[in-house]
Amino acid sequence: MSVDATIAALFREEWGQIVATLIRTTGDWDLSEDCAQDAFTRALQRWPADGIPPRPGAWLMTTARNQAIDRLRRAAVGAAKLRELAARHDTADAPSAAGEFGDDRLALIFTCCHPVLPFESRVALTLRTLTGLTTAELARAFLVSEDTMSKRLTRAKSRIRKAGVPFRVPPADERPDRLNSVLGVLYLLFNEGYAATGGEEPIRRGLSDEAIRLGRLLVRLLPTDPEAAGLLALMTLHDARRPARLDGRDLIPLEEQDRSRWQHERIAEGVALLDGALRQGGAGPYRLQAAIAACHATAPSFEETSWIEIAALYGHLQRLVPSAMVRLNRAVAVGMLDPARGLSLLDALSPDLGSHHLLPAARADLLRRQGRAAEAATAYREALALAPSGPERRHLARRLAEISP
């Protein structure tokens, strides 16, 4: 592997750990990110001539730590932090703010996802600090200006500092609620990559990839938490279908996808993750959603999909998460078995989802399957008027054209 490729791989693997450790010891988020960046820049400058050091991760951490010491010394502040940093000659053996979990990145994830922050800020800060995405990259990913994203990150760090949010994994009695926030951030991130809510691109692969990478990290750090494993299983099962979901820039619906193009090794990985999570007992929201995804991913064909099982799983999920979107998905599953019953359930959702394009789109699909073309066309037109993104509108327009005279 070339030096550049090695450094790129180390950036993916080590960035979050270096930043997390420096934040813990300096308490300065911007300083920590700057020093981490400087360490990788120095590696790019020196390693082609000097060779890759035997322990490249430790070299990067030491370089970043030394930069932090120099900057603090020049600023003539932070004597206590200077002593702590100077004592950390070998970060591989250093104690961790994550305590029993042994990794500062876990403390960083929980800090970035603290409830004191608005949800969109949790997502942006998690990506910035744990993956090293630049402000410009984040702005492009979430379709905002670079200035807007920069202000979002600055406000998030300021709010953490002013609120005195501790850099730590929360104690056991607080952990379940806080973990829900972490899992929610990762799943929102994945979904924004898997099915973009705005713009002309139907898939933003980088966001989904980062969500899965962070999900894997979380499962390594919390191997006994079944919902973390359930979320990773869910994302893996969905992502395994990605190669068959696009025709150019247009979405291909599940029933029309070429299942031979699905990544079956990843499906097996997702099913194995789910099985392990279910063996721990109970069934939380992410495990139930993963079980639904597994039903789709393991069905030999769309026609052979077990809609009875999927509808039952959505029924269980609805009791845990009584949201309008879960009820919509259950109605669609029921409608695959009994279209009239499914339409009745969709009608009951009008007060909650009357302005969301997915409600008339689901109604149109069930009407189309019943051969009620005129009514389906009306529903497709309603969905088209509400659809937020180009890919969704193109899909709905194609469906409408198929049933229009």
C-alpha positions as CSV (number, residue, x, y, z in Angstrom):
1,M,0.0,0.0,0.0
2,S,1.3,3.5,-0.9
3,V,2.1,6.1,1.7
4,D,-0.9,8.2,0.5
5,A,-3.3,5.2,0.7
6,T,-1.9,4.3,4.2
7,I,-2.5,7.8,5.5
8,A,-6.0,7.9,4.0
9,A,-6.8,4.6,5.8
10,L,-5.3,5.9,9.0
11,F,-7.4,9.0,8.7
12,R,-10.6,6.9,8.6
13,E,-9.4,4.8,11.5
14,E,-7.5,7.2,13.8
15,W,-9.0,10.6,13.3
16,G,-11.9,10.1,15.8
17,Q,-9.6,8.6,18.5
18,I,-7.0,11.4,18.2
19,V,-9.6,14.1,18.4
20,A,-11.5,12.4,21.2
21,T,-8.3,12.1,23.3
22,L,-7.3,15.7,22.7
23,I,-10.7,17.0,23.6
24,R,-10.7,15.0,26.8
25,T,-7.3,16.4,27.8
26,T,-7.5,19.9,26.6
27,G,-11.2,20.6,26.7
28,D,-10.7,22.6,23.5
29,W,-12.6,21.2,20.5
30,D,-11.2,23.5,17.8
31,L,-7.6,23.1,19.1
32,S,-8.0,19.3,19.1
33,E,-9.3,19.2,15.5
34,D,-6.6,21.6,14.3
35,C,-3.8,19.6,15.9
36,A,-5.2,16.3,14.5
37,Q,-5.3,17.8,11.0
38,D,-1.7,19.1,11.5
39,A,-0.5,15.6,12.4
40,F,-1.9,14.1,9.2
41,T,-0.4,17.0,7.2
42,R,3.0,16.3,8.7
43,A,2.7,12.6,7.9
44,L,2.0,13.5,4.2
45,Q,5.1,15.7,4.2
46,R,7.5,13.4,6.1
47,W,6.5,9.7,5.5
48,P,7.3,9.6,1.8
49,A,11.0,10.4,2.7
50,D,11.3,8.9,6.2
51,G,9.1,5.8,5.7
52,I,6.0,4.8,7.6
53,P,6.8,4.5,11.3
54,P,6.3,1.1,13.0
55,R,3.3,2.4,15.0
56,P,1.8,5.0,12.7
57,G,-1.3,5.6,14.9
58,A,0.9,6.3,17.9
59,W,3.1,8.6,15.8
60,L,0.1,10.6,14.7
61,M,-1.2,10.8,18.3
62,T,2.1,11.9,19.6
63,T,2.5,14.5,16.9
64,A,-1.0,15.9,17.5
65,R,-0.3,15.9,21.3
66,N,3.0,17.8,20.8
67,Q,1.2,20.4,18.6
68,A,-1.4,20.9,21.4
69,I,1.4,21.4,24.0
70,D,3.2,23.9,21.8
71,R,0.0,25.9,21.1
72,L,-1.0,25.9,24.8
73,R,2.5,26.9,25.8
74,R,2.6,29.8,23.3
75,A,-0.8,30.9,24.6
76,A,0.6,30.8,28.2
77,V,-2.5,29.1,29.4
78,G,-3.7,25.7,30.5
79,A,-0.9,24.7,32.9
80,A,-2.8,21.7,34.2
81,K,-3.7,20.6,30.7
82,L,0.0,20.9,29.7
83,R,1.0,18.6,32.5
84,E,-1.6,16.1,31.6
85,L,-0.6,16.1,27.9
86,A,3.1,16.0,28.6
87,A,2.5,12.9,30.7
88,R,0.9,11.0,27.8
89,H,4.0,9.7,26.0
90,D,2.3,6.6,24.7
91,T,-1.4,7.0,23.9
92,A,-1.9,3.3,23.3
93,D,-1.6,2.6,27.0
94,A,-3.4,5.8,28.2
95,P,-6.4,5.7,30.4
96,S,-9.7,6.6,28.9
97,A,-12.6,8.9,29.6
98,A,-14.8,6.0,28.5
99,G,-13.7,4.1,31.6
100,E,-15.0,0.5,31.5
101,F,-15.3,0.8,27.7
102,G,-11.7,1.7,27.1
103,D,-12.1,4.2,24.2
104,D,-12.4,8.0,24.2
105,R,-14.4,7.8,21.0
106,L,-17.4,6.5,22.9
107,A,-17.3,9.4,25.3
108,L,-17.1,11.7,22.2
109,I,-20.1,10.1,20.6
110,F,-22.2,10.6,23.7
111,T,-21.0,14.2,24.1
112,C,-21.8,15.1,20.5
113,C,-25.3,13.6,20.9
114,H,-26.1,15.3,24.1
115,P,-29.7,16.4,24.4
116,V,-28.6,20.0,25.0
117,L,-27.9,20.2,21.3
118,P,-30.6,20.5,18.5
119,F,-30.8,17.2,16.6
120,E,-29.3,18.7,13.4
121,S,-26.3,19.9,15.4
122,R,-25.8,16.5,16.9
123,V,-25.5,15.0,13.4
124,A,-23.1,17.7,12.1
125,L,-20.9,17.6,15.2
126,T,-20.7,13.8,15.2
127,L,-19.6,13.7,11.6
128,R,-17.1,16.5,12.0
129,T,-15.4,15.2,15.1
130,L,-15.6,11.5,14.6
131,T,-15.0,11.2,10.8
132,G,-13.1,14.3,10.0
133,L,-15.5,15.5,7.3
134,T,-14.7,19.1,6.5
135,T,-17.2,22.0,6.9
136,A,-17.5,22.2,3.1
137,E,-18.2,18.5,2.8
138,L,-20.8,18.6,5.5
139,A,-22.5,21.6,3.8
140,R,-22.7,19.8,0.5
141,A,-24.0,16.7,2.2
142,F,-26.9,18.6,3.9
143,L,-27.6,21.1,1.1
144,V,-26.7,24.2,3.1
145,S,-24.1,26.9,2.6
146,E,-20.7,26.4,4.1
147,D,-21.3,29.5,6.2
148,T,-24.5,28.0,7.6
149,M,-22.7,24.8,8.5
150,S,-19.8,26.6,10.1
151,K,-22.1,28.5,12.3
152,R,-24.0,25.4,13.2
153,L,-20.8,23.7,14.3
154,T,-19.6,26.8,16.2
155,R,-22.9,27.1,18.0
156,A,-22.9,23.4,18.9
157,K,-19.4,23.6,20.5
158,S,-20.3,26.8,22.3
159,R,-23.5,25.3,23.7
160,I,-21.6,22.2,25.0
161,R,-19.0,24.5,26.7
162,K,-21.6,26.9,28.2
163,A,-23.8,24.0,29.5
164,G,-20.8,22.3,31.1
165,V,-21.5,19.0,29.3
166,P,-19.0,16.5,30.7
167,F,-16.8,14.6,28.3
168,R,-17.8,11.1,29.4
169,V,-19.9,8.0,28.8
170,P,-23.0,8.7,31.0
171,P,-23.5,6.7,34.1
172,A,-25.5,3.4,33.8
173,D,-28.8,5.0,35.0
174,E,-28.6,7.7,32.3
175,R,-27.2,5.5,29.5
176,P,-30.3,4.0,28.0
177,D,-32.0,7.3,27.2
178,R,-28.7,8.9,26.0
179,L,-28.0,5.9,23.8
180,N,-31.3,6.3,22.1
181,S,-30.1,9.8,21.1
182,V,-26.9,8.4,19.7
183,L,-28.7,5.6,17.8
184,G,-31.2,8.2,16.5
185,V,-28.4,10.4,15.1
186,L,-26.8,7.5,13.3
187,Y,-30.0,6.3,11.8
188,L,-31.0,9.8,10.6
189,L,-27.6,10.1,9.1
190,F,-27.9,6.7,7.3
191,N,-31.4,7.5,6.0
192,E,-30.3,10.9,4.6
193,G,-27.7,9.0,2.6
194,Y,-29.9,6.1,1.7
195,A,-32.9,8.1,0.5
196,A,-32.0,11.8,0.4
197,T,-34.8,14.1,1.5
198,G,-33.8,17.0,-0.8
199,G,-31.9,17.8,-4.0
200,E,-31.6,15.8,-7.2
201,E,-29.4,13.0,-6.0
202,P,-31.4,10.0,-4.7
203,I,-28.5,8.5,-2.8
204,R,-25.6,10.2,-0.9
205,R,-23.4,7.2,-0.5
206,G,-20.9,8.9,1.7
207,L,-23.4,9.6,4.4
208,S,-24.7,6.0,4.6
209,D,-21.1,4.7,4.6
210,E,-20.2,7.0,7.5
211,A,-23.3,6.0,9.5
212,I,-22.4,2.3,9.0
213,R,-18.8,2.9,10.0
214,L,-19.9,4.7,13.2
215,G,-22.4,1.9,13.8
216,R,-19.6,-0.7,13.6
217,L,-17.6,1.4,16.0
218,L,-20.5,1.6,18.5
219,V,-21.1,-2.1,18.4
220,R,-17.4,-2.7,19.0
221,L,-17.5,-0.4,22.0
222,L,-20.8,-1.6,23.3
223,P,-20.8,-5.3,22.3
224,T,-23.6,-6.3,24.8
225,D,-26.1,-3.7,23.7
226,P,-28.7,-5.4,21.5
227,E,-30.2,-2.2,20.1
228,A,-26.8,-1.0,18.8
229,A,-26.4,-4.3,17.1
230,G,-30.0,-4.1,15.8
231,L,-29.3,-0.7,14.3
232,L,-26.2,-1.9,12.6
233,A,-28.1,-5.0,11.3
234,L,-30.8,-2.7,10.0
235,M,-28.4,-0.4,8.1
236,T,-26.4,-3.3,6.7
237,L,-29.5,-5.0,5.4
238,H,-30.8,-1.9,3.7
239,D,-27.4,-1.0,2.3
240,A,-27.0,-4.5,0.8
241,R,-29.8,-3.6,-1.7
242,R,-28.1,-0.4,-2.8
243,P,-26.6,-1.7,-6.1
244,A,-30.1,-2.5,-7.4
245,R,-31.9,0.7,-6.2
246,L,-30.9,3.0,-9.0
247,D,-31.2,3.3,-12.8
248,G,-29.0,6.3,-13.5
249,R,-30.4,8.9,-11.1
250,D,-33.9,7.3,-10.9
251,L,-35.1,5.1,-8.0
252,I,-36.1,1.5,-8.7
253,P,-38.9,0.3,-6.4
254,L,-38.3,-2.8,-4.3
255,E,-40.6,-5.0,-6.4
256,E,-38.7,-4.2,-9.6
257,Q,-35.1,-4.6,-8.3
258,D,-32.8,-7.2,-9.7
259,R,-32.2,-9.3,-6.6
260,S,-29.1,-10.9,-8.1
261,R,-27.5,-7.5,-7.8
262,W,-28.0,-7.4,-4.0
263,Q,-24.9,-7.9,-1.9
264,H,-25.8,-11.3,-0.4
265,E,-22.7,-11.5,1.8
266,R,-23.8,-8.3,3.5
267,I,-27.3,-9.6,3.8
268,A,-25.9,-12.7,5.6
269,E,-23.9,-10.4,7.8
270,G,-27.0,-8.3,8.7
271,V,-29.0,-11.4,9.5
272,A,-26.2,-12.7,11.7
273,L,-26.1,-9.4,13.6
274,L,-29.8,-9.5,14.0
275,D,-29.8,-13.1,15.3
276,G,-27.2,-12.2,17.9
277,A,-29.2,-9.1,19.0
278,L,-32.4,-11.1,19.3
279,R,-30.8,-13.8,21.4
280,Q,-30.2,-11.2,24.1
281,G,-33.9,-11.1,24.7
282,G,-36.6,-8.6,24.0
283,A,-37.2,-6.7,20.8
284,G,-36.5,-3.0,20.7
285,P,-37.4,-0.6,17.8
286,Y,-34.2,-1.1,15.9
287,R,-34.3,-4.9,16.2
288,L,-37.9,-5.0,15.0
289,Q,-37.0,-2.8,12.0
290,A,-34.1,-5.0,11.2
291,A,-36.3,-8.0,11.4
292,I,-38.6,-6.3,8.8
293,A,-35.6,-5.5,6.6
294,A,-34.5,-9.2,6.9
295,C,-37.9,-10.4,5.7
296,H,-37.5,-8.2,2.5
297,A,-33.8,-9.1,2.0
298,T,-34.2,-12.8,2.3
299,A,-37.4,-13.2,0.3
300,P,-36.6,-15.0,-3.0
301,S,-38.9,-12.6,-4.9
302,F,-41.3,-9.7,-4.2
303,E,-44.2,-12.1,-4.7
304,E,-42.9,-14.5,-2.1
305,T,-42.3,-11.8,0.5
306,S,-43.9,-12.8,3.9
307,W,-46.3,-9.8,4.2
308,I,-48.1,-11.6,7.1
309,E,-44.8,-11.6,9.1
310,I,-44.0,-8.0,8.1
311,A,-47.5,-6.7,9.1
312,A,-47.2,-8.5,12.4
313,L,-43.7,-7.0,13.1
314,Y,-45.0,-3.5,12.2
315,G,-47.8,-4.2,14.7
316,H,-45.2,-4.8,17.4
317,L,-43.2,-1.8,16.4
318,Q,-46.3,0.4,16.5
319,R,-46.9,-0.5,20.1
320,L,-43.3,0.7,20.9
321,V,-43.2,3.6,18.5
322,P,-46.8,4.8,17.8
323,S,-45.7,7.3,15.1
324,A,-47.7,8.1,12.0
325,M,-44.9,6.8,9.8
326,V,-44.8,3.4,11.5
327,R,-48.6,3.3,11.1
328,L,-48.3,4.1,7.4
329,N,-45.8,1.3,6.9
330,R,-48.0,-1.1,8.7
331,A,-51.0,0.0,6.6
332,V,-49.0,-0.7,3.4
333,A,-48.0,-4.2,4.6
334,V,-51.6,-4.9,5.5
335,G,-52.7,-3.6,2.1
336,M,-50.4,-6.1,0.4
337,L,-52.6,-8.8,2.0
338,D,-55.9,-7.0,2.0
339,P,-55.9,-3.8,-0.2
340,A,-59.3,-2.6,1.1
341,R,-58.2,-2.9,4.7
342,G,-54.9,-1.2,3.9
343,L,-56.7,1.7,2.3
344,S,-58.9,2.1,5.3
345,L,-55.9,2.3,7.6
346,L,-54.3,4.9,5.3
347,D,-57.5,7.0,5.4
348,A,-57.2,7.1,9.1
349,L,-53.8,8.7,8.8
350,S,-55.0,11.8,6.9
351,P,-55.1,14.1,10.0
352,D,-51.4,13.2,10.8
353,L,-49.8,12.9,7.4
354,G,-52.1,15.0,5.2
355,S,-49.3,17.1,3.9
356,H,-46.7,14.3,3.4
357,H,-46.3,12.9,-0.1
358,L,-45.9,9.3,1.2
359,L,-49.5,9.1,2.2
360,P,-51.1,9.7,-1.2
361,A,-48.2,7.7,-2.8
362,A,-49.0,4.7,-0.7
363,R,-52.7,5.1,-1.4
364,A,-52.0,5.4,-5.1
365,D,-49.9,2.2,-5.1
366,L,-52.7,0.2,-3.4
367,L,-55.3,1.6,-5.7
368,R,-53.1,0.7,-8.7
369,R,-52.8,-2.9,-7.5
370,Q,-56.6,-3.1,-7.3
371,G,-56.9,-1.9,-10.9
372,R,-58.6,1.4,-9.9
373,A,-56.6,3.4,-12.3
374,A,-58.5,6.7,-12.3
375,E,-58.4,6.9,-8.5
376,A,-54.8,5.9,-8.4
377,A,-53.9,8.7,-11.0
378,T,-55.6,11.3,-8.7
379,A,-53.5,10.1,-5.7
380,Y,-50.3,10.1,-7.8
381,R,-50.9,13.7,-8.8
382,E,-51.5,14.6,-5.2
383,A,-48.2,12.9,-4.2
384,L,-46.4,14.6,-7.0
385,A,-47.5,18.0,-5.8
386,L,-46.1,17.2,-2.3
387,A,-42.9,15.3,-3.2
388,P,-39.8,17.1,-2.0
389,S,-37.0,15.7,-4.2
390,G,-36.3,15.2,-7.8
391,P,-35.9,11.4,-7.6
392,E,-39.2,11.0,-5.8
393,R,-41.0,13.1,-8.3
394,R,-39.6,11.2,-11.3
395,H,-40.7,7.9,-9.8
396,L,-44.2,9.1,-9.1
397,A,-44.4,10.7,-12.6
398,R,-43.4,7.4,-14.1
399,R,-46.0,5.5,-12.1
400,L,-48.6,8.0,-13.2
401,A,-47.6,7.7,-16.9
402,E,-48.0,3.9,-16.6
403,I,-51.6,4.0,-15.7
404,S,-52.7,7.1,-17.6
405,P,-54.3,6.7,-21.0
